[in-house]
Amino acid sequence: MTASAPTATGEPGDPRHPGDWAAPTARRPVEATVALPGSKSLTNRFLVLAALAGDWSRLRQPLRSRDTLLMAAGLRALGVEIEDVPAEGHHGAGMPVHEVSAVADWVVRPPETLRGGVHVDVGLAGTVMRFLPPAAALARGRVEFDGDPQARVRPMGPVLDALRTLGVALDDGGRGSLPVVVDGTGSVRGGPVTLDASSSSQFISALLLAGARYDEGVTVHHDGKPVPSEPHIAMTVETLRDAGVVVDDAEPNTWRVEPSEIRSLDVLIEPDLSNAGPFLAAALVTAGRVRVPDWPQHTTQAGDALRDILDGMGADVSLDRSGLTVTGTGEIEGIDVDLHDASELTPVVAALAALAQSPSWIRGVAHIRGHETDRIAALATELNALGASVTETEDGLRITPKPLRGGRFHSYHDHRMATAGAVLGLRIPGVVVEDIATTAKTLPDFTGLWRAMLRVDAVRA
């Protein structure tokens, strides 16, 4: 395609579609170290706990992306002080100096009582729309929640019904989705509740995060199909224990949080491992090598599953004390993989599968039809449009590789769809990703990091 005037992203695109981004195609193997910002999932969990704690907290190297800034703004609306302060201490092995100097910590000072009479914009952030209503129930007064048009179709019913069972007055117009108004009284009775969390583990995490501040604590029992993304619940339990909260998760499908004060925190946020997916995938696609520093030796992040997935697709994967290195061998092998517990990796795995030498099956991800978009349908549509042979199954995708061609890859306002398009563009000339700016949801300046990874080894189609 012919380059035209730069878009807002600084990359050439089609002036008829502002925000389109011509994905760079790699000339030769990528050799790069990519230092990633902090985990969105951890940042937002620690923000909620710090807002409900008994004293001020410090979050070191938090992620600043659309989702986390929306969480911070929502908490500020509820009366929480969140202040930028210069970073100190750990800077992250291998992190370039210019990135370190731009990093600031957050100091969080909770109010004596959360305030009502406010409106909270959740954007398209599942953690904000689901984590904040249980916390807002502790405020005094009405708290209104709404967000992007796409957010209004994301399910919230199970957590809203659970809050009603626990004594919270709220109004969702019977929709089980946004907009929602919570009428806080300053306290919540709490107690036992049963819900079906088979469409999102966030329903459980939302209740657990606020539950220690409820008069009777909270006991959450899941009754339904297996909970997706269970590592995210384990992450919630670990963050609660970091804050001194007693959590009993010994019984399957049941989590008990004792009523208690939440201790202040001083925590370093791990790099976001799921956001590493497209960068590590670049090593396979280009037969190169990509290193992500500070990859944790032990973590509750679902993105850690990338190590086994990429190994299964033919990469050489090595984890040492300073980070993770993925080396491509020149071939990408098809894979049969259940991503039930790491479903956010589905788009990047699907992109790799479309470039593989043999068919792939992605299973266990029926619930991602309710994510930022119906990711199963979106991936099938976009990959087929580029020439792949993709079939939707009841709980995932069957992908048979075929010669691919360039074309416009629609993102559906979904950050992980956009990064999947970037992966495809490494090998397929002429891939243009729609609305690349949506990547700012969890990864600020994705295009800058992508170009820096490729350096001079990339060209635009």
Secondary structure, 3 states (H helix, E strand, C coil): CCCCCECCCCCECCCCCCCCEECEEECCCCEEECCCCECHHHHHHHHHHHHCCCCCEEEECCCCCHHHHHHHHHHHHCCCEEEEEECCCCCCCCCCHHHHHHCEEEEEECCCCCECCEEEECCCCHHHHHHHHHHHCCCEEEEEEECCHHHHHCCCHHHHHHHHHCCCEEECCCCCCCCEEEEEECCCCCEEEEECCCCCCHHHHHHHHHHCCCCCCEEEEECCCCCCCHHHHHHHHHHHHHCCCCEECCCCCEEEECCCCCCCCEEECCECCHHHHHHHHHHHHHCCEEEEECCCCCCCCHHHHHHHHHHHCCCEEEEECCEEEEECCCCCCCCEEECHHHHHHHHHHHHHHHCCCCCEEEECCHHHHHCCCCHHHHHHHHHHHCCCEEEEECCEEEEECCCCCCEEECCCCCHHHHHHHHHHHCCCCCEEECCHHHHHHCCCCHHHHHHHHHHHHEEEC
